[in-house]
Amino acid sequence: MMFFVYILIAIAVLGLLTGLSHLYQTRKLQKRVEAGEIRLEDLPPEVNPIDMECCGQHEVCEKESLLAAISKATEYYDDEELDRFRGRGADEYTEEETEEFRDVLYTMRSDEVAGWVRSLQLRQVELPDEVKDEVIMIVGERRAEPSKS
């Protein structure tokens, strides 16, 4: 039992030392900037916080985002019937309609999934909420695979 108490105390002390070290380094850097030893432009850029308004599909749409600015051509993945859902919210699908999206998803190759999601975005068709997690999982697994080049 005392072992766990010692571990907790060690973690607390380590956290305190880390915080104090960070505070010291920040103040030291601030003094150097004020003294004119270094310029603000020479400092590394601050890390931008995560956008809390993210759609949650950044892993899915990131691959195609640069191409989106170049081309707005829509590619169909044998899914023209999904166009009837244009403008519908992701949480407004019935179970049968969600299954239509799954049928298309699970009949394509994993390397086509990101393109398919981009195609749906260009066509203004939102994925059902229930399918988004599956899409992210497939794309994540695909990206985790070693390159076959």
Buried (B, 14 or more C-beta within 10 A) or exposed (E): EEEEEEEEEEEEEEEEEEEEEEEEEEEEEEEEBEEEEEEEEEEEEEEEEEEEEEEEBEBBBEBBEEEEEEEEEEEEBEBEEBEEBEEBEBEEBEEEBBBBBBEBBEEBEEEBBBBBBBBBBBBEBBBBBBBBEBBBEBBEEBEEEEEEE
